[in-house]
């Protein structure tokens, strides 16, 4: 999870919504500029299609990510259930070390960029 308060699948769905909305708007503007379709952006109905398409894409993304998250957590639980206490402690400490290492790398990059 990126933020402890917001589940990962919601963040991904929001990003998908924005990406799909922008893509649909760009596609429609291209069609309008080529005189292939006339579309009035001042009318609320002109914005409804991109919003609905983006919402549909975000919904599909959210459902897909929930399924993947569920499968991954189930798989991880299955693996952990096969380990004894010592092995679980080892796996968890390795995960913690990887997370700390990643955070240190990010902090170093931020510091380096700030100094430049």
Phi, psi and omega in degrees: 000142181279318180232133185297337181271338184243120179299148183303319183295330178287322177296315179297320179295320179296318178297318179297320179301311181298314181298315181294320179299312180297318180298317180293320179297314180298316179298318180291322177297320177299316178297319180294316181295330179269010178056032178271340179206149174252132184216129183262106180287345179283339177276138182297334179292332178295333179267345184293317182299310179298323180294317179294319179296316179295320178295320177297315179297318179295321178297316177298318179298316181297314180297314180301313182293327175296317179297312180298316179299317180296315180297315180297316181293323178295318180295317179295319179296321179297316179295314181295328180292339180273352182263153174275177185302318182295318180293320178298315179299320179296314180298315180295321179293323177296319178297318180296317178298318178298317181296315180296320179297318179295317179296321178296319180298316180297317179298317178297318179297318180296316179298314179299316180294325180290323180290332181286000000 
